[in-house]
């Protein structure tokens, strides 16, 4: 399905490449297939990077989630680095399992969607990527988080410094602290 969508999109933006560009949609069910479509889209379709959902659903009813901070996805991150293009993380709605009574969002449906749940879920995954060593193993990987960075800059500043002073400081206060992890520092 990603291949069909990318071919269709290329037809539209390809009409005016001076004005438009596109990120390739990628299915992340496994790294091998994602790499094949990424390479095809960047090299053959002249796309500018990739776009992935915050997690990939798996299972008969989509009840499982696949995240991309494991060694299984190292070949994908290596390819991103070699192609020298960014990957855009797009938030997505909770899986059906997370909507059942007694679960995180099942009892708190008011938190679903763009206002809260998108930021929380995507930030969790981005923190996992920052702290899993991906940026240490592939230091030239470029990531993009939309919607004002899903509040990443504020949260990462607090994580790195231990201070709740906004970054950059608007009150004139000086935050103190030291960075202890190169991956989190890179995310700033």
C-alpha positions as CSV (number, residue, x, y, z in Angstrom):
1,X,0.0,0.0,0.0
2,X,2.9,2.4,0.8
3,X,4.3,1.9,-2.7
4,X,0.9,2.7,-4.4
5,X,0.5,5.8,-2.2
6,X,4.1,7.0,-3.0
7,X,3.6,6.5,-6.7
8,X,0.4,8.4,-6.6
9,X,2.0,11.2,-4.6
10,X,4.9,11.4,-7.0
11,X,2.4,12.0,-9.8
12,X,1.1,15.1,-8.0
13,X,4.2,16.7,-6.7
14,X,6.2,15.6,-9.7
15,X,4.2,18.1,-11.8
16,X,6.0,21.0,-10.1
17,X,9.2,19.9,-8.4
18,X,10.4,23.5,-8.1
19,X,7.6,24.1,-5.7
20,X,6.8,20.8,-4.0
21,X,8.6,17.9,-2.4
22,X,7.4,14.8,-0.6
23,X,8.3,12.4,2.1
24,X,7.7,8.7,1.3
25,X,5.2,6.8,3.3
26,X,6.8,3.8,4.9
27,X,5.3,0.6,6.4
28,X,7.5,-0.4,9.3
29,X,6.2,-4.0,9.7
30,X,9.9,-5.0,9.1
31,X,13.1,-3.1,8.4
32,X,13.8,-4.9,5.2
33,X,10.6,-3.8,3.4
34,X,10.8,-0.3,4.8
35,X,14.4,0.0,3.5
36,X,13.4,-1.2,0.0
37,X,10.6,1.3,-0.3
38,X,12.7,4.1,1.2
39,X,15.6,3.5,-1.3
40,X,13.2,3.3,-4.2
41,X,11.3,6.5,-3.2
42,X,14.5,8.5,-2.6
43,X,16.5,7.3,-5.5
44,X,13.9,6.7,-8.2
45,X,11.0,9.0,-7.2
46,X,13.2,11.8,-5.9
47,X,11.5,12.1,-2.6
48,X,13.1,14.1,0.2
49,X,12.9,11.7,3.1
50,X,10.6,9.3,4.9
51,X,7.5,9.5,7.0
52,X,6.5,6.8,9.6
53,X,3.8,6.5,12.1
54,X,4.8,6.6,15.8
55,X,4.4,2.8,15.9
56,X,3.4,0.0,13.7
57,X,0.4,-2.1,14.5
58,X,0.8,-5.9,14.6
59,X,-1.4,-8.8,15.4
60,X,-4.8,-10.2,14.2
61,X,-6.6,-7.1,15.6
62,X,-3.7,-4.7,15.6
63,X,-3.4,-5.1,19.4
64,X,0.4,-5.1,19.4
65,X,2.7,-2.2,18.8
66,X,6.1,-2.3,17.1
67,X,8.6,0.5,18.0
68,X,11.7,1.3,16.1
69,X,14.3,1.7,18.9
70,X,15.4,-2.0,18.8
71,X,18.4,-3.5,17.1
72,X,16.0,-5.2,14.7
73,X,15.6,-1.7,13.0
74,X,19.4,-0.9,12.9
75,X,19.5,-1.6,9.2
76,X,16.8,0.9,8.7
77,X,18.6,3.6,10.6
78,X,21.8,2.8,8.8
79,X,20.0,3.3,5.5
80,X,18.6,6.6,6.7
81,X,22.1,7.7,7.5
82,X,23.5,6.6,4.2
83,X,20.8,8.3,2.2
84,X,21.3,11.5,4.2
85,X,17.5,12.2,4.3
86,X,15.3,13.0,7.3
87,X,12.6,10.7,8.8
88,X,9.4,12.3,10.0
89,X,7.6,10.8,12.9
90,X,3.9,11.2,12.7
91,X,1.6,10.6,15.7
92,X,-1.3,8.2,15.4
93,X,-4.4,7.3,17.3
94,X,-4.3,4.6,20.0
95,X,-4.7,1.0,19.0
96,X,-8.0,-0.7,19.9
97,X,-6.4,-2.6,22.8
98,X,-5.5,0.7,24.5
99,X,-9.2,1.7,24.4
100,X,-10.5,-1.2,26.5
101,X,-11.8,-0.5,30.0
102,X,-9.0,-0.6,32.6
103,X,-6.3,0.6,30.1
104,X,-4.5,3.9,29.9
105,X,-7.0,5.5,27.4
106,X,-9.9,3.2,27.9
107,X,-10.9,5.0,31.1
108,X,-9.6,8.4,30.0
109,X,-11.0,8.9,26.5
110,X,-10.8,12.7,27.1
111,X,-7.1,12.4,26.6
112,X,-7.3,10.8,23.2
113,X,-6.2,12.6,20.0
114,X,-4.1,15.6,19.1
115,X,-4.5,17.5,22.4
116,X,-2.7,15.0,24.7
117,X,-2.4,11.4,23.5
118,X,-0.4,12.2,20.3
119,X,2.2,14.1,22.3
120,X,2.5,11.6,25.1
121,X,2.8,8.5,22.8
122,X,5.2,10.1,20.3
123,X,7.4,11.6,23.0
124,X,7.7,8.2,24.7
125,X,8.9,6.7,21.4
126,X,11.3,9.6,20.7
127,X,12.8,9.3,24.2
128,X,13.2,5.6,23.6
129,X,15.0,6.3,20.3
130,X,17.2,9.0,22.0
131,X,18.2,6.7,24.9
132,X,18.6,3.4,23.0
133,X,21.9,4.3,21.4
134,X,20.5,4.9,17.8
135,X,22.1,8.3,17.6
136,X,25.4,6.9,19.0
137,X,25.4,4.1,16.4
138,X,24.1,6.3,13.5
139,X,25.1,9.9,14.5
140,X,24.0,11.4,11.2
141,X,20.4,10.2,11.3
142,X,18.0,13.2,11.0
143,X,14.6,13.0,12.7
144,X,11.6,15.3,12.5
145,X,8.7,15.6,14.9
146,X,5.9,17.8,13.7
147,X,3.4,19.9,15.5
148,X,5.9,22.1,17.2
149,X,8.2,19.1,17.9
150,X,5.5,17.4,19.9
151,X,6.8,19.5,22.8
152,X,10.1,17.7,22.6
153,X,12.4,20.7,23.1
154,X,10.8,21.6,26.4
155,X,10.7,18.1,27.6
156,X,14.3,17.2,26.5
157,X,15.6,20.4,28.2
158,X,14.1,19.3,31.4
159,X,15.4,15.8,31.0
160,X,19.0,16.9,30.3
161,X,19.2,19.7,32.9
162,X,16.9,18.6,35.6
163,X,15.4,22.1,35.5
164,X,11.9,23.2,34.7
165,X,13.1,26.6,33.4
166,X,11.8,27.0,29.8
167,X,14.3,26.8,27.1
168,X,15.2,29.4,26.0
169,X,14.6,31.1,29.3
170,X,12.0,33.9,28.9
171,X,12.3,34.9,32.6
172,X,16.0,35.7,32.7
173,X,16.6,32.7,35.0
174,X,19.7,30.6,34.4
175,X,19.3,26.9,34.4
176,X,22.1,24.7,35.7
177,X,22.8,21.1,35.1
178,X,25.0,18.9,33.0
179,X,24.3,16.7,30.0
180,X,25.0,13.1,30.7
181,X,23.9,11.3,27.6
182,X,25.0,12.2,24.1
183,X,21.8,10.9,22.5
184,X,19.6,13.2,24.6
185,X,21.9,16.1,24.0
186,X,21.7,15.5,20.2
187,X,17.9,15.6,20.4
188,X,18.0,19.1,21.6
